[in-house]
Amino acid sequence: MSTTLIPTLPPIDHKPKDYDGPSYEEVLEMRQTWVNQGVFMYYKNPLLLAEGHMQYVWDHEGKRYLDGLAGICTVSVGHCHPEVVAALSDQASRIQHAPTIYLHSKIGQFAKLLTSTLPDKLTRVYFVNSGSEANDLALLMARLYTGNYDAIALRNAYHGGNIAGMGMTSHSTWKYNLPSVQGVHHAKAPYPFRGPWGMEDPQAGEKYADDVEDLIRFGAPGKVAAFIAESIQGVGGSVEFPPGYLKAAYAHARNAGGVCIADEVQSGFGRTGTHFWGFETQDADPDIVVMAKSIANGFPLAAVVTTDEIASTLKDRIHFNTFGGDPLAMAQGLKTLEIMLRDDTQGLCKIIGDRIVDGLCGLQDKHPLIGEVRGRGLMLGIELVKDQDSKEPATQEAAEFMERTRELGLLVGKGGLYGNTIRIKPPMCLTEADADFLIEVFDVALEQIESN
């Protein structure tokens, strides 16, 4: 029998309210009876969340968890951050809805502050409701501006759940593959752990990008509307590209008449720690940037930011959005960004992320299940393998790992092409004590699996 001590969550002052909703059985039955069957749930016994406070959540029985997934990067400055709650409450008490046909103050305030974090040429903001809608709009902009139709995306990518997003997505376990419908061609993913060129090859980025050029020449009709890529692949398993990849791929796309779209839905807003936007880690210069999730700390909001020149293409047609730029969304988004900049959440991501990476790398020699620790800041992936030499994906072990970390008080995500990558993307307010707890939980969970 193992004598390993069970990790203990750091102490906090917050006391959650007692759960007074329907029973667990009733909630599960209603979900299974009335909600779309394609909306999947984590865990053998799905988790019923009752409350959240900063980096922690509680289930209906009052058990506390460190949230290591943040609603897949969505909760940025913390669950129910008191300043964000106050800003939303204040706006709700004044006016709750005003479509874009009217003026209200916060849409301009938020757009101005948001563009101040981006390269100077990116000056025009379109607010929408989700990352899927934002990617759809970005592709529309690219096609109207260039006069071309075809687009290049990456294998193992994820760009949304609407028809345009699914067309750009190429991931065997997510949504439906619709590239032929959308005129999208998928280039080789720059995936150093499993691809032909690893991070040790100084030319790996350019070599992977050569496939974009080949695809344009032989797969697309020589001209493209856009090249789109996540700056770090999220659902694909927190895959960080080799240095120089995006810069080289962007050059190939522009040579074919296209514009370059950076999907920052998961990698943006300082989550990488080293930079505020993921594309900056690649020294890349996009023409259109798509953002969502962290933008408003969980409120359904997204944005597309582009140049005056590209935006002017849409001036000849009415662009109206019932809820994009809504006062409630703007209040929560503006306050969230103000907190990020004031509290330097980017710097915190670097400090805490480095601590987690160091700890997990220290576990790699001890636990043969760990094939690779990758990512940066608080956008990390741990790819589990059955054998470190063959790199055979440990898909079932990853599913078991999720169950065990939940039992130990930690919620993490799972993704990757083979469903074998554990994803760490917590709220950007973790402490060093939280980081140490996370590492301890990984150690114990891996030991439990490997000892069976």
DRENFILO-255515 format. One record per residue (C-alpha): residue in three letters; x, y, z. Coordinates in pm, whole numbers, padded with zeros to 5 digits, always signed. Layout:
ALAXYZ...
//
This chain:
MET+00000+00000+00000SER+00129+00347-00090THR+00229+00571+00198THR+00213+00886-00016LEU+00050+01176+00165ILE-00265+01315+00007PRO-00206+01677-00103THR-00392+01946+00089LEU-00540+02255-00074PRO-00401+02588+00050PRO-00619+02749+00320ILE-00850+03037+00223ASP-01094+03269+00402HIS-01389+03231+00166LYS-01686+03029+00292PRO-01922+02907+00020LYS-02298+02925+00050ASP-02494+02605+00105TYR-02624+02460-00221ASP-03004+02487-00233GLY-03081+02385-00592PRO-03234+02066-00734SER-03076+01737-00630TYR-02777+01600-00821GLU-02998+01326-00966GLU-03257+01578-01085VAL-02994+01802-01244LEU-02836+01508-01426GLU-03173+01376-01544MET-03278+01716-01681ARG-02946+01751-01860GLN-02970+01405-02015THR-03337+01447-02110TRP-03358+01800-02243VAL-03011+01917-02344ASN-02842+01845-02679GLN-02677+01502-02661GLY-02368+01634-02838VAL-02283+01855-02540PHE-02042+01624-02362MET-01940+01629-01996TYR-01616+01550-01814TYR-01589+01266-01561LYS-01772+00938-01511ASN-01988+01114-01255PRO-02028+01466-01398LEU-01934+01752-01170LEU-02212+01979-01041LEU-02054+02316-00973ALA-02231+02536-00719GLU-01994+02827-00653GLY-01666+02982-00758HIS-01428+03227-00593MET-01109+03337-00770GLN-00904+03021-00848TYR-01136+02781-00663VAL-01474+02618-00726TRP-01706+02415-00502ASP-01939+02133-00595HIS-02294+02087-00464GLU-02164+01895-00163GLY-01926+02173-00063LYS-01604+02007-00179ARG-01343+02260-00293TYR-01127+02222-00605LEU-00838+02418-00751ASP-00961+02507-01098GLY-00677+02417-01331LEU-00884+02464-01648ALA-01072+02793-01593GLY-01357+02690-01820ILE-01090+02628-02088CYS-00910+02962-02042THR-01236+03153-02002VAL-01212+03265-01639SER-00912+03495-01650VAL-00888+03713-01338GLY-01078+03473-01112HIS-01424+03329-01054CYS-01664+03597-00931HIS-01384+03851-00896PRO-01543+04113-00668GLU-01454+04409-00891VAL-01588+04237-01202VAL-01909+04141-01020ALA-01950+04501-00899ALA-01897+04645-01249LEU-02152+04406-01398SER-02402+04472-01120ASP-02366+04849-01157GLN-02421+04832-01533ALA-02718+04598-01493SER-02882+04850-01262ARG-02851+05124-01526ILE-02927+04972-01867GLN-02894+04606-01954HIS-02915+04613-02330ALA-02842+04856-02611PRO-02771+04715-02961THR-02507+04868-03184ILE-02762+05103-03346TYR-02730+05323-03035LEU-02441+05488-02855HIS-02328+05390-02509SER-02002+05483-02344LYS-01835+05155-02263ILE-01804+05011-02614GLY-01568+05289-02719GLN-01381+05285-02388PHE-01323+04912-02412ALA-01222+04921-02780LYS-00971+05199-02709LEU-00810+05014-02418LEU-00810+04684-02606THR-00632+04824-02912SER-00369+04982-02687THR-00241+04631-02612LEU-00203+04542-02983PRO+00033+04647-03264ASP-00033+05003-03384LYS-00185+04901-03718LEU-00467+04704-03548THR-00717+04980-03478ARG-01069+04855-03555VAL-01268+04634-03317TYR-01576+04427-03395PHE-01744+04285-03085VAL-01934+03958-03120ASN-02054+03682-02888SER-01815+03389-02921GLY-01484+03277-03065SER-01669+03075-03328GLU-01856+03384-03446ALA-01537+03589-03437ASN-01351+03341-03659ASP-01645+03337-03899LEU-01629+03716-03924ALA-01251+03715-03964LEU-01277+03475-04258LEU-01550+03690-04412MET-01327+03999-04380ALA-01036+03819-04543ARG-01245+03702-04839LEU-01402+04042-04898TYR-01072+04227-04867THR-00861+03999-05087GLY-01124+03892-05336ASN-00997+03536-05290TYR-01187+03246-05136ASP-00957+02964-05028ALA-00798+02963-04684ILE-00516+02772-04517ALA-00554+02636-04165LEU-00356+02377-03970ARG-00415+02014-03893ASN-00491+01951-03528ALA-00644+02300-03507TYR-00966+02413-03344HIS-01147+02728-03456GLY-01507+02688-03343GLY-01840+02511-03357ASN-02026+02695-03634ILE-02000+02589-03997ALA-01712+02826-04078GLY-01528+02734-03759MET-01570+02364-03826GLY-01446+02418-04180MET-01126+02566-04042THR-01097+02300-03774SER-00907+01981-03844HIS-00919+01760-03539SER-01038+01402-03551THR-01225+01408-03220TRP-01390+01751-03243LYS-01693+01866-03440TYR-01725+01774-03805ASN-01461+01809-04073LEU-01603+02039-04342PRO-01299+02174-04530SER-01434+02103-04878VAL-01750+02298-04798GLN-01558+02599-04676GLY-01269+02604-04924VAL-01021+02542-04643HIS-00698+02345-04689HIS-00506+02209-04391ALA-00129+02231-04367LYS+00099+02008-04162ALA+00081+02097-03793PRO+00413+02221-03652TYR+00402+01963-03372PRO+00765+01916-03260PHE+00700+01625-03020ARG+00545+01407-03292GLY+00649+01578-03615PRO+00958+01522-03830TRP+01146+01821-03683GLY+01187+01885-03313MET+01266+02197-03115GLU+01636+02112-03130ASP+01637+02184-03505PRO+01698+02561-03549GLN+01525+02551-03889ALA+01220+02354-03773GLY+00985+02653-03798GLU+01076+02727-04158LYS+01062+02358-04253TYR+00708+02317-04118ALA+00605+02643-04288ASP+00723+02509-04626ASP+00412+02291-04625VAL+00198+02606-04631GLU+00377+02716-04949ASP+00337+02369-05104LEU-00031+02358-05015ILE-00092+02696-05176ARG+00093+02588-05488PHE-00062+02244-05530GLY-00375+02230-05312ALA-00519+02580-05329PRO-00552+02763-05662GLY-00234+02968-05617LYS-00414+03252-05439VAL-00564+03250-05091ALA-00780+03475-04881ALA-00621+03390-04549PHE-00389+03185-04339ILE-00531+03121-03991ALA-00362+02960-03693GLU-00383+02956-03319SER-00066+03107-03179ILE-00042+02802-02951GLN-00278+02515-03033GLY-00526+02477-02747VAL-00764+02186-02798GLY-00485+02028-03003GLY-00287+01978-02683SER-00115+02308-02590VAL+00122+02266-02884GLU+00379+02546-02907PHE+00526+02600-03251PRO+00901+02607-03323PRO+01050+02959-03337GLY+00994+03135-03668TYR+00701+02920-03782LEU+00429+03183-03788LYS+00656+03447-03941ALA+00748+03213-04229ALA+00391+03086-04277TYR+00261+03445-04282ALA+00512+03531-04555HIS+00394+03242-04773ALA+00030+03344-04728ARG+00097+03707-04812ASN+00292+03608-05122ALA-00026+03433-05236GLY-00242+03741-05179GLY-00376+03640-04840VAL-00404+03807-04502CYS-00293+03649-04176ILE-00533+03573-03891ALA-00409+03506-03539ASP-00655+03304-03332GLU-00585+03424-02976VAL-00899+03276-02821GLN-00695+03069-02577SER-00342+03211-02592GLY-00423+03581-02556PHE-00441+03831-02271GLY-00105+03755-02114ARG-00163+03386-02053THR+00175+03294-02203GLY+00350+03502-01935THR+00621+03628-02168HIS+00387+03829-02393PHE+00036+03971-02386TRP-00053+03807-02718GLY+00057+03463-02830PHE+00162+03575-03178GLU+00425+03797-03014THR+00606+03483-02896GLN+00666+03411-03266ASP+00762+03767-03364ALA+00465+03752-03603ASP+00261+04043-03740PRO-00103+03944-03806ASP-00354+04145-04008ILE-00654+04023-03808VAL-00665+03907-03446VAL-00948+03699-03303MET-01005+03687-02927ALA-01263+03549-02684LYS-01274+03345-02358SER-01039+03544-02128ILE-01166+03871-02276ALA-01448+03910-02022ASN-01378+03662-01741GLY-01653+03424-01849PHE-01910+03657-02004PRO-02011+03554-02360LEU-01800+03802-02552ALA-01547+03791-02834ALA-01383+04037-03069VAL-01214+04071-03406VAL-00950+04342-03435THR-00807+04447-03769THR-00664+04735-03969ASP-00854+05038-04099GLU-00792+04919-04454ILE-00938+04571-04403ALA-01224+04704-04192SER-01319+04954-04462THR-01418+04660-04684LEU-01721+04607-04461LYS-01834+04970-04476ASP-02034+04912-04792ARG-02256+04663-04612ILE-02443+04701-04286HIS-02276+04526-03995PHE-02522+04497-03709ASN-02493+04280-03401THR-02774+04251-03148PHE-02554+04152-02856GLY-02200+04232-02976GLY-02091+04536-02777ASP-02379+04495-02534PRO-02342+04719-02223LEU-02322+04423-01983ALA-02053+04254-02191MET-01859+04579-02227ALA-01874+04651-01854GLN-01739+04308-01768GLY-01481+04308-02046LEU-01354+04657-01965LYS-01319+04585-01594THR-01148+04253-01664LEU-00888+04415-01889GLU-00831+04698-01642ILE-00759+04442-01369MET-00522+04246-01597LEU-00319+04556-01676ARG-00323+04697-01322ASP-00234+04371-01148ASP+00011+04250-01415THR-00156+03912-01450GLN+00082+03847-01740GLY+00379+03872-01504LEU+00207+03642-01257CYS+00149+03386-01533LYS+00523+03387-01599ILE+00618+03338-01234ILE+00361+03071-01154GLY+00390+02902-01493ASP+00767+02867-01458ARG+00719+02718-01112ILE+00471+02462-01246VAL+00690+02373-01544ASP+00996+02327-01323GLY+00798+02102-01091LEU+00650+01893-01371CYS+00985+01856-01546GLY+01118+01734-01214LEU+00851+01463-01218GLN+00938+01348-01571ASP+01228+01124-01468LYS+01019+00977-01188HIS+00708+00906-01396PRO+00752+00731-01733LEU+00397+00832-01829ILE+00514+01190-01890GLY+00626+01215-02251GLU+00658+01592-02272VAL+00592+01902-02065ARG+00526+02196-02298GLY+00378+02541-02331ARG+00451+02860-02145GLY+00297+03069-01871LEU-00040+02927-01768MET-00106+02758-02102LEU+00060+02423-02048GLY+00028+02068-02178ILE+00159+01740-02041GLU+00150+01466-02303LEU+00115+01121-02151VAL+00270+00822-02326LYS+00287+00449-02264ASP+00655+00450-02354GLN+00887+00752-02366ASP+01083+00611-02660SER+00797+00497-02885LYS+00572+00785-02772GLU+00267+00560-02794PRO-00023+00776-02671ALA-00151+00691-02321THR-00512+00781-02398GLN-00683+00561-02139GLU-00431+00663-01874ALA-00509+01029-01944ALA-00879+00964-01884GLU-00796+00786-01558PHE-00563+01070-01460MET-00852+01316-01494GLU-01063+01111-01254ARG-00787+01082-00998THR-00695+01450-00999ARG-01060+01535-00945GLU-01070+01305-00643LEU-00761+01482-00510GLY-00916+01828-00547LEU-00778+01947-00882LEU-00964+02008-01208VAL-00764+01993-01530GLY-00847+01950-01898LYS-00772+01693-02162GLY-00706+01729-02534GLY-00463+01656-02813LEU-00504+01456-03130TYR-00507+01131-02931GLY-00682+01262-02620ASN-00365+01199-02419THR-00256+01553-02332ILE-00344+01699-01993ARG-00417+02069-02026ILE-00338+02322-01751LYS-00507+02659-01813PRO-00618+02797-01476PRO-00743+03141-01379MET-00454+03385-01392CYS-00454+03443-01017LEU-00284+03128-00887THR-00044+03151-00596GLU+00283+02968-00542ALA+00102+02748-00289ASP-00154+02656-00558ALA+00127+02569-00799ASP+00290+02344-00541PHE-00044+02175-00470LEU-00094+02110-00842ILE+00248+01949-00873GLU+00185+01732-00567VAL-00147+01616-00713PHE+00018+01527-01044ASP+00282+01329-00855VAL+00027+01132-00653ALA-00214+01071-00944LEU+00065+00946-01172GLU+00199+00719-00896GLN-00148+00572-00843ILE-00189+00495-01214GLU+00161+00359-01264SER+00137+00133-00959ASN-00175-00045-01090
//
